[in-house]
Structure formats: structure tokens, C-alpha cells
Amino acid sequence: MTSHAQSKSSQASDYSPISSRSGKEKTVDRSFVIVTQILAIAVAGLLIFIAVQVCIDAIPAIQEYGLGFIWTSAWDPVNQVYGALPMIYGTMVTSAIALLFALPLGVGTAIFLSEGFLPQSIRTPLTFMVELLAAIPSIVYGLWGIFVLIPFLKPIGGWLHDTFGWFFLFQREYIGPGLFPASIILIVMILPIITAISRDSLASLPPSLRQASMGLGATRWTTIFRVLIPAAFSGIVGGAMLALGRAMGETMAVTLLIGNSNNLNLSILAPGNTIASLLANQFAEASGMQVAALMYAGLVLFLMTLIVNMIAEFIIRQVKPY
């Protein structure tokens, strides 16, 4: 009996839990939690501070123009008449066109790079090259757009006019700098963001999802579209929203290609403007009410990005499969 009890005691000691951590380790853990909480609060506080400061600087324009600032088309610093509708329209159109084309391209590229369609020796350099697009300065994209993209798009714009000349979106007299070239350059700029985040979302899924789907007889493409993409949906939408925010706030490349016209024209080939380009062009020389109007425009852009993120959160909650 004694030997049997001793053997059970030795077996119990073999499976005894790990000794508790030292007081120093607990202190380090508590300090790390406190630091991360402080940093999170600091980020939220910084965001609130920026929003409040922009609101304060925009108060004179808000009091002067009210909500009419949003749907007024005139922007005349000489007569102190300001309206942001052409800039809001340009921001929404260029961002929407960019996201419309970049989202399927980015998700398709992510699937191509993450689901074993290529050997590792080829997949790794391609992944690096796609992510390298995000590191190129926006001014380089703008210069490339001026000297390469616009001359390339001119015959395409002529074809659109000749084929769909009856449609107001394609007018020959506007072939050149305008909303369409700015949208194309935004597609290239936001593509690596969508691709990288979508690829990481797909790669982080447990292998059991793929194995279970294949085991039930699903094909490779059925597994991708019916299992993997729904499971990674929140990450894909998050990447799309980050890309949309980049497109809405992009300044230098768009400024060089959009034509910087404050007139409202529905043709996507026409020169236009965005809120970010307006701020870049006019803020350095602005004074008085013009500064307040520019701050008001910046506040509108701030609210637009907030609404976009709220819509994205709503979509994720409604479509999330679990």
C-alpha cells in the first residue's frame, strides 16, 4: 500500500501545474496592460482633439453658410461665396470608381497569392512586388499619371465618346486631366492595401475549413467562394474601408491629375476637384473666411469617412457568418 501511494504521489508530482509566476513577471504584465490602455486612450483623445479643433476653426463658416455649404456649387474667394458640392462630388466619384475596380482586383489577387495557385518561389516575389506598390510616394504616381496615363487614356476617352456619345458621362471636350484619370491612379494606389489585408485574412483562416469543405466534396472554387471568403469577410471589408479612406484623403497624385476645377460637371472625363485637393491648393494662401470655409470642407470630409466606417461596421454585423 505504501509503495502504491508513493507511486501515485510521484505521478501526481509529474503532472503538477507550472509554478506560479514571480512578482516581477506579474508587475511587467500589469505595466504592459496599463501602457496599452493609456496608448489606446491617447489615440482616441488625439482623434477627438483633431475633430474639435477643426470644428472650432470652421465655426465662422458654419455660422455664415450653414448646411447650404454642402449643396452650393460656387467657390469664389473674391466675393466670399463658398460651397463644397463640386468637391464632395469629386471625392465621392473618384473614390467610388477606384473602389469599384480595386476591390475585385485586390481580392482576386489575394486569392491567387494565398491559395496555392503558384509555387512558393514565384508567389513570394509577386507578393513583395504588390506590397511594394504601397511604398511608392504619391507624387511619383502623379507624375506617372501626367506623362504616361493621360496620353494613354486620350484615345480611350475618344472611343468612349464615339461609342457612348449620347451619354453625359463621356464628352470629348474633356479628354485630359479629370475625374477619370484621377480615379485610375487611385485604383493603383489602393490596390496593395486591399490585396495585403485580404491575403492576410485568407491566410489566417484555420486549415480545417479548407479540409472540411474538400472532404465534403466541394471543389476548390466552391471552397473559396462559399467557405473562405465568407469566413474572411470582416477582414476583406476592413481592408476595403482602409483603402476607401486612403482614396478619399489622397492629395498629391489626385491634385496633379484631376484638373482642379471647382465647377460641377457630371462627366467623369471632365476636370473636377476633391476636398483634399482643394485644401492642398488653397490653404497656404488662404486667410479670413476662406480658412474657415476650408476647415468646414475638412470637417465634411471627416464626417464622410466616419459615415463610411459606420456603414462598413453595419455591413460586417449583418453579413458576418457567425
Order of alpha helices (4+ residues) and beta strands (2+ residues): alpha-alpha-alpha-beta-beta-alpha-alpha-alpha-alpha-alpha-alpha-alpha-alpha-alpha-alpha-alpha
